[in-house]
Amino acid sequence: MSIKMSILRSTENYSDNIMRLKLALDNAEVVVIGAGAGLSTSAGFIYDGAKFDEYFKDFKEKYGFEDMYTGGFYPYDTLEEYWAYWSRYIYINRYTPIPKPVYTDLYKIVKNKEYFVITTNVDHCFQRSGFDKERLFYTQGDYGLFQCSEPCRNETFDNEDIIDKMIRSQKNMRIPSELIPICPHCGKPMTMNLRSDNKFVEDEGWHKAAEKYKLFLERNSMKKILFLELGVGYNTPIIIKYPFWQMTMDNKDAFYVCINKEKAPVPKYIENRSLCIDEDIGNVLKRLLAS
C-alpha cells in the first residue's frame, strides 16, 4: 500500500512552532518518546572529525578509515586488534560523558509526565541522564553489553570493567590476548550485543522492557497521548516511525511531533494532528525550556 506523503515545513516561524510544541506537551496526559540516531548526534556524538582523529589516529593511518563506523566493520586479522579498535569505540560512545545537555534537557521537559521511551540508540544516554530505567526500551542493544557470538544462550554480560582494562593495557593497536572476551558457557568469542543479524541476543531484560512498552501503550491507547519522535531516520522505520503514525491515526486524541534536521515528513492522513520541526533537536529543547 502506498502512503501519500506530505513534507511539512510550516509557514509558521520558529517561535510559533515552539509554542505549538509547548501546547502539545501541556495538553498531553501521556508522552511516548521515540528516539533515533539524530538525537545522539545533536547531543554531540559524532563518528568522524576531531574525536575520531584523536582516538583512532593509528587506525586511520594504517587502514585509511575516516570514521568510527567504517572501522567497526573492518575484518581485522586478529581478535587482539579487533578488540583494540572496539574497546575504544565502546568507551567513547558508552562510557565518556555526554558532550551536550540534550538528554538532560529532554528529561527536564518530560520528568513530571507519564512517559515511556523506545529507542534504537545503543549508547545508554537516557539512563545516564536520569530517565527511569523501568520506562526505557532499547530495541537494538547496548554498547555496554557483550553476548556470545554463537550465541549459545540468551544471556548478556556487562562489559565496563573489561573495556576499561582493554583501554588501559593495549599497545601497538592490540590488546593482550588474555583480555579477549570469551563466553563462560561455551568458550566461543564474545561479541557486542548489537542487532546486526539473526544472532542478536534478546535477553531477559530485553523481553521485560518490550512487555512494559506494550502494556504502557495498551493502558494509555485512548488517552491524550503525544508521540514525540526525535532524530529517527529511515534505516528501521518499522520500529518507531511507522507505528507512531499508525497509533496517531487510531487515536483521535493523539498528537504526533517529529523533530529532525532535514528529515521531518508526515503522511497526509495525520497532518492535521502533527507538528514537524526541521531544526537541531538540542536547539529546539533549549528554546522549549526557556519558553
N, C-alpha and C positions, 0 to 999 in steps of 0.2 A: 504494500500500500504506500503510495507516495504521499508525502506531507507537504502541503503548500506552506512555504516558509516566508516569514517577513523579518527583515533585519531592522530592528527598532533602534534608530538613532534619533532620540527625541528632539523635537524642535524646542523643547524647554531648555533653559540654561542649566548649568551645573548646580547652582544653588536650588533651583526648583526640584531637580532630581534628588538632592539630599533631603529636602523637606518631604518629598513623597516617600522616600525610604524611611525616614523617621516616623511618618504617619503609619506606614505599613507595620513597622515594628511595634509601635504603641498599640495598634489595633489587634495585633496577633495574640491569641491565647497560647499558641504553641509555635516554636521555631524549629525547623529541621534544616540543619546546615549540611550542604553537600560541597565538599572541598576537593579541588584538584591541584595539579602541579603549579598553576598560576598563583595560588595563594602563597606557597613557599617561595616562589620566585619573587613575589612582592616583598616577602619577609627577608630577602637578601641571600637566599640560597641559589647561587649562580654556579653553573657547572663548567664555566670556562673563564677566561680572563685572568685577573691578577691572583685570585685564590688558587686556580689551577696551576699557574706558573710557580706559585710559592711552594705548594705541596708536592707537585709532580714534575718538577724540572728535569729530574733524571730520566723519568719515563718518556717525557716529551722529547728529550734529546736522543734517546735510544730508538724510539718507535715512531716519532713524529705525531704523537697524539696532540690534538688541540683542545680536547675537553675530557672531563671525567667519564662521561657516558661512553665514549668511544673506547677508552682504555678498559672499561669494565667488561667488554665483550671480546677482548683480545685472547686468543688461545695460547696462553703462556706455556713454556716448555716444562716448568716445574711448579709444584704447589707452593714452594718457598717463595717464588717470585709472584705468583698469583695472589698469595695472601699478603705479601708486602704491599701490593697495589690496593687490594680490597680493604685491608685494615686502615689505611689512610682514608680511603673513600668513606668507609663507615664512620670513622672517627670524626671527620669533618662534618658530615651530614646528619649525624645522630647524637654526638656527644659534645660538640663545641656549642657555645652559647648561640642562641638565635640572633642573627645580626640586627634585625629591626623589630620594633614592638608591635608588629601587625597582629600576631596571635593574641597577645595580651590585650590589645585594643578590642579585638573581637570578643574576647572573654568579658571585658567590662560591659560591652553592649548587651550580651545575652545572659549574663550570670544570674539575673533575677527572673529570667523567663523559664518556662518549661521547655527544655531544649534537648535535642539529640544530634549527634554528629555522625555522618557517614563520609569516609574519605578514602581516596585511592592513594593518598600520600603515605610514605613509609618512614618518615623522619621523626615521628612521635612528637611533633611540635605542639599538638593540642594538649596532651597530658603534661608536657613540660611547661605549659603556660597557664596551668590552673584548672583546666577543664576536668570535670568529674570523669574518671576512667570508666565508671559504670554507664556512662552515656556516650561512649565512643565505639565506633565500629571501623576498624582498619581492615578494609576488604582485601588489600593486596599484599599484606605482610608488614614487616618491621625490620629496619636495618639493625635493630638491637637483638635480633633472634637468629640463631642457627637452626638448621634441620639436617637430618640425614640426607645425603644425596641420592640414596636408593629410591624412595625412603623406606626404611624397614618398619616404621610405625608413625602414627600421627602425634608426634611429640616435637616440641621446640625447646631451645636452650638459650638462656641469657648469655650474651657474649661480651659484656662490658669489660670484665676482668681480663679475658684473653686478648681482646682487641688492644687494651692498654699495654699488655706485655709485648704484643707484636710491634706496636708503635715504638716502644722504648728500646727493643733489642734488635731491630732489623738493621742490616748493614749490606751495602752494595746491592740494594734493591731485592733483598731476600730476608725472610725471617728464619730463625733457627728451625731445623727440621722437627725438633721436639715440640714446637708450638703449633704444628699443623693440626687443626681440629679434627678429631676422629669420633665417629658415632660410638658411644659407650656400649651399645647393644650389639651391633654387627661388625664394627671395626672399619666400615667404609668411611671415606672422607665426608666431612660436613660441607654444607653449602649455605648460602643465605636463605632465609625464609622470605623470599620474594616471588610473587606469581609471575612466572615466565613460561611455564609449560605445565603439563599434566602431573608433574611431580610435586607441585606446591602443597605443603602440608597445612591443612586446616585443622589446627589442634583444638583442644577442649575450650580454650579461651576464645578462639575464633568463633566457634559454634555458639557459645554463650552470648557473645556480642551480637551475632547475627539474629539470634532469637529475641534478644532485648529490643533490637531495632524493629523487628517485625511486630512485636507486641506493642511497642510505642506507637507505631503507625496505625495499628488496628484500634487501639484505645482512643486515639485522637483524630480518627479519619474524618469526622464530620464537624470538628471544631474550626474556629478561625485560625487557620494554620498558614504560616509563612514558610515557603520553601526558598531558602536563601542559598543560591548556588554561587560559589566563589572559585574562579580560576579553573573551571572544568572545560577541557577541550573535547576533541573527538577521537581520542585513542580508544577509550572504553565508554562511549556514551550510554550504553545499556545499564551501567551501574548506577549513575546518578541523574544525568540529564534527561533521558527519555522517561524514566519513572517519575521524576519531578513534574514533567509536562503532563503525564497521564494522571497523576494524583491531583494536580491543579484542575484539570478538566473535570474530574469526577466529583470534586467538592466545590460547590458554588461559593462557599465562604473562604476558599483558599486563595492565596496570592503568591505569585512567583516573581522572584527577583534574581537577576543574573548580573554579576559584576565581573567583568573580564575585559582586559585591554584588547580591543580589536576582535573579540570573539564572543559577541553577545547577541545571538539570534533567538527568535522565539516563534513557534508556529502560530498561524493566524487564529486558530481556534481558542487560544487563551490570551491573545494580545490585549484584550480589554481588562485583564486581571494580571497584568505583568508590568515589570519595570526592568529595563535593560540599561545598564550604565557602562559605557565604553571608556573606562578610566582605570588607573592603577588602583588596586584594591586597598592598599595601605593608605593612600591619599583620601579615598572615599571614607574609610573608617575614621580617620583622623578628623575629617570635616564633620562627620556624623557626631562624634563625641563632643565637638566644640559647638554644635548647634543647640 
